[in-house]
């Protein structure tokens, strides 16, 4: 069941049904983990559901005229027949766990292919044969010429689907949660649809980056596990300012925040869709201390990024907050 999660004046959560028609399709995915099965409930929206969302988030509706004249082929109407997406993940130094990440996603029936971006400059990338996982014919390895973090948003030729699921190499999300986010994205393909919302409290210029639960609103969707349209990768390549890209690559932070701003600028709308926290876990061999987000100055630096981007895009981006949540 999908719904909108709102809050009353006292801050208590309210779940408002979306008048969903469940099409009664249940998929079973056999993963590499023995007999474990994942139940996927596929749901659909009635035509007036977008109106209900707009009542919750006035800035959600994209500017179809501006988007049609932009030169980027990102639709403003739902996809009907799309049934495949590309998994895009980048590997730096987690050489002990990337095989688990590949195996977790690659055999999901709705995955067209998994594109592995190999950013490690000291170790040769794996081949299909050396990875030795099931469904290896869907694996495409792209060796990067540098470890630049912004290359995770390049429009690589190996990506053949409109839908792209960006996921970090330390996140394993169950097939049911992935399918749920995919179904929501198909209804709102101009947005960033993901599991990890972040808010920015305060008012300009005193913004402060923080987690979703602080104010029960969100302004950003982390692209560490999120769906977006393939054309946004091309847009990032062409529209991201060079000096900003250089700063991101130097400090290895804020590429996801920049993508959020570029999406908002393109659609002239809030451009973010939160689908609940999901059941995210990490591979058993992962070293959490190696995560970029574990650095002590992580949130402070990201607060600085938000302020910088707010100044940079002050005339073209409405940094509206949203309280709407599509829960599974």
C-alpha positions in Angstrom: 0.0 0.0 0.0 1.3 3.4 -0.9 0.2 6.5 0.9 1.1 10.0 1.9 2.6 10.6 5.3 1.6 13.9 6.7 1.8 15.5 10.1 -0.8 17.4 12.1 -0.1 20.7 13.9 1.1 18.8 17.0 3.6 16.8 15.0 1.8 13.5 15.1 2.0 11.4 12.0 -1.1 10.9 9.9 -1.2 8.4 7.0 -3.6 9.4 4.2 -4.5 6.8 1.7 -3.9 7.5 -2.0 -6.9 5.6 -3.4 -4.6 3.0 -4.8 -5.6 0.3 -7.1 -3.4 -2.7 -6.3 -3.0 -4.7 -9.5 -2.4 -7.8 -7.5 0.9 -8.8 -9.1 3.3 -10.5 -6.7 6.8 -11.2 -7.9 9.2 -13.6 -6.3 12.9 -13.2 -6.6 15.3 -15.9 -5.8 18.5 -14.3 -4.6 21.9 -15.8 -4.1 21.1 -16.2 -0.4 19.7 -19.7 -0.6 15.9 -20.0 -0.2 15.3 -16.4 0.8 12.4 -14.9 -1.2 11.4 -11.3 -1.5 7.7 -10.5 -2.0 7.1 -7.5 -4.2 3.7 -5.8 -4.2 3.3 -3.8 -7.3 0.8 -1.0 -7.1 -0.6 1.7 -9.4 -1.9 5.2 -9.0 -5.3 6.5 -10.2 -5.2 9.6 -12.5 -6.2 12.0 -9.7 -3.5 10.9 -7.3 -1.0 13.5 -8.6 -3.5 16.2 -7.7 -3.5 14.8 -4.1 0.2 15.0 -4.0 0.1 18.6 -5.3 -2.1 19.5 -2.4 0.6 18.3 -0.1 3.5 19.8 -2.1 2.4 22.9 -4.1 5.8 23.1 -5.8 5.8 19.4 -6.9 4.3 19.9 -10.4 7.0 20.4 -13.1 7.0 23.2 -15.6 6.2 21.1 -18.7 6.8 24.0 -21.1 10.2 24.9 -19.7 11.2 21.2 -19.7 10.0 20.6 -23.3 12.2 23.5 -24.5 15.3 22.5 -22.5 16.8 20.1 -25.0 16.6 17.2 -22.5 14.1 14.4 -23.1 12.8 14.0 -19.6 9.0 13.3 -19.6 6.4 15.0 -17.4 3.9 12.2 -17.8 4.1 8.7 -16.3 5.7 5.7 -18.0 3.2 2.9 -18.8 5.2 0.1 -20.2 8.7 0.6 -18.8 9.8 -2.5 -16.9 13.6 -2.3 -16.8 16.2 -0.1 -15.2 20.0 0.1 -15.0 21.9 -0.2 -11.7 24.8 2.2 -11.5 27.4 1.8 -8.8 30.9 3.2 -8.3 33.7 1.3 -6.6 36.7 3.0 -5.0 38.4 1.0 -2.3 35.8 -1.5 -1.1 37.5 -4.4 -2.9 36.3 -7.0 -0.5 32.6 -6.4 -0.8 31.7 -5.2 -4.3 31.0 -8.8 -5.5 28.3 -9.0 -2.8 26.7 -5.8 -4.1 26.8 -7.0 -7.7 25.3 -10.4 -6.8 22.6 -8.7 -4.7 21.2 -6.6 -7.5 22.2 -8.1 -10.8 19.7 -11.0 -10.9 16.7 -9.0 -9.9 14.2 -9.6 -12.8 13.6 -5.9 -13.5 17.3 -5.0 -13.8 18.4 -4.6 -17.4 22.1 -4.4 -16.5 24.5 -3.4 -13.8 27.1 -0.9 -14.7 30.1 -1.0 -12.4 32.2 2.2 -12.4 35.7 1.2 -11.4 37.4 4.3 -9.8 40.3 2.6 -8.1 43.4 3.7 -10.0 45.8 1.1 -8.5 43.9 -2.1 -9.0 42.8 -3.5 -12.3 39.0 -3.7 -12.7 37.4 -7.2 -12.6 36.0 -9.0 -15.6 32.8 -10.9 -15.9 34.7 -14.1 -15.5 36.7 -13.0 -12.5 33.6 -11.7 -10.6 32.0 -15.1 -11.0 28.5 -14.2 -10.1 25.1 -15.3 -11.4 23.6 -13.4 -14.3 27.1 -12.2 -15.2 25.9 -11.4 -18.8 24.2 -8.3 -17.3 27.4 -7.0 -15.8 29.2 -4.1 -17.6 32.5 -2.8 -16.1 33.6 0.7 -17.0 37.1 1.7 -15.9 37.3 5.4 -15.0 40.4 7.4 -15.9 40.3 9.1 -12.5 38.7 8.7 -9.1 36.7 11.9 -9.6 33.5 11.6 -7.6 31.4 13.6 -10.1 32.0 10.8 -12.7 29.3 8.8 -11.0 26.9 11.1 -12.9 28.4 10.8 -16.3 26.2 9.6 -19.2 28.0 6.3 -20.0 27.1 4.5 -23.2 26.6 1.2 -21.2 23.4 2.7 -19.8 20.6 1.7 -22.2 17.5 2.5 -20.1 15.7 5.7 -19.2 15.5 4.7 -15.5 18.8 4.6 -13.6 19.1 3.3 -10.0 22.2 5.0 -8.5 23.4 3.0 -5.5 26.5 3.2 -3.4 28.7 0.1 -3.1 27.9 -0.2 0.6 24.1 -0.4 0.3 22.0 -3.6 -0.1 18.3 -2.9 -0.5 15.7 -5.7 -0.8 14.1 -6.3 -4.1 10.7 -5.3 -2.8 11.9 -1.8 -1.7 13.7 -1.4 -5.0 10.6 -2.3 -7.0 8.5 0.1 -4.9 10.8 3.0 -5.6 10.9 2.1 -9.3 7.1 2.1 -9.5 6.9 5.5 -7.9 9.6 6.9 -10.2 7.7 5.7 -13.2 4.9 8.0 -12.2 7.2 11.0 -11.5 10.2 10.5 -13.9 11.2 14.1 -13.7 12.2 13.7 -10.0 14.8 12.1 -7.8 13.1 9.2 -6.0 14.9 7.6 -3.1 15.0 6.3 0.5 17.1 8.9 2.3 15.7 12.4 2.7 17.6 15.2 4.2 16.4 18.6 5.4 18.0 22.0 5.6 16.7 23.9 8.6 16.8 27.7 9.0 16.4 30.4 6.4 18.8 31.9 4.0 21.6 32.5 4.4 21.7 30.6 7.7 20.9 27.1 6.3 21.9 24.0 8.3 22.1 20.6 6.7 20.6 17.7 8.8 18.7 14.4 8.8 15.1 14.1 7.7 13.6 13.7 11.1 14.6 17.0 12.6 11.8 19.0 11.1 9.8 16.2 9.5 10.4 17.8 6.1 12.9 17.2 3.4 14.5 19.2 0.7 17.1 16.7 -0.7 17.1 13.1 -1.7 20.5 11.4 -1.3 21.6 9.7 -4.5 23.4 7.0 -2.6 20.2 5.0 -3.3 17.9 6.8 -5.7 16.2 6.6 -9.1 16.6 9.3 -11.7 16.3 9.7 -15.4 19.2 9.0 -17.6 19.0 12.4 -19.2 19.9 14.0 -15.8 23.3 12.3 -16.2 23.8 14.2 -19.4 22.5 17.4 -17.8 24.9 17.0 -15.0 27.8 16.5 -17.5 26.8 19.6 -19.4 25.4 22.0 -16.7 27.4 21.4 -13.6 29.8 24.4 -13.2 33.4 23.4 -13.7 34.6 25.2 -10.5 32.0 23.4 -8.5 32.8 20.0 -9.9 36.5 20.6 -9.1 35.7 21.4 -5.5 33.5 18.3 -5.2 36.2 16.1 -6.6 38.8 17.6 -4.4 36.8 17.2 -1.2 34.8 14.1 -2.3 31.5 15.5 -1.1 28.2 17.2 -2.2 27.8 15.7 -5.7 24.4 14.5 -4.7 23.4 17.9 -3.3 24.4 19.5 -6.6 22.4 17.0 -8.6 19.3 17.9 -6.5 19.8 21.5 -7.3 20.2 20.8 -11.0 17.0 18.7 -11.0 15.1 21.5 -9.3 16.4 24.0 -11.8 15.5 21.8 -14.7 11.9 20.9 -13.7 11.2 24.3 -12.0 9.7 22.3 -9.1 10.7 20.6 -5.9 11.8 17.5 -7.8 12.2 15.2 -4.9 10.2 12.2 -3.9 10.8 10.3 -0.6 9.6 6.7 -0.5 10.4 5.8 3.1 13.6 4.6 4.7 13.6 1.1 3.1 15.4 -1.8 4.7 19.0 -0.8 3.9 21.8 -3.0 5.1 25.5 -3.3 4.3 27.6 -6.2 3.0 29.1 -8.3 5.8 32.7 -7.4 4.7 32.1 -3.7 4.6 34.3 -1.3 6.5 32.0 1.5 7.7 34.9 3.6 8.9 35.9 3.9 5.2 32.6 5.7 4.3 33.0 9.3 3.2 30.1 10.3 5.4 31.9 9.0 8.5 34.3 12.0 8.4 33.9 14.3 11.4 33.3 17.4 9.4 30.9 15.7 7.0 27.7 17.6 8.0 29.5 20.9 8.4 31.0 20.7 4.9 27.6 19.8 3.5 26.0 22.8 5.2 28.5 24.9 3.4 27.6 23.2 0.1 23.9 24.0 0.6 24.7 27.7 1.3 27.0 27.9 -1.8 24.5 26.3 -4.1 21.7 28.4 -2.7 23.7 31.5 -3.7 24.6 30.0 -7.0 21.1 29.1 -8.0 19.2 31.8 -6.1 17.5 33.0 -9.2 16.6 29.7 -10.7 15.8 27.3 -7.9 13.0 27.4 -5.3 14.4 25.4 -2.4 11.0 24.3 -1.2 10.6 21.8 1.6 8.3 18.8 1.3 6.4 16.7 3.9 5.1 14.1 1.4 6.1 10.5 1.7 5.2 7.6 -0.4 5.3 4.7 2.0 5.5 1.1 1.0 
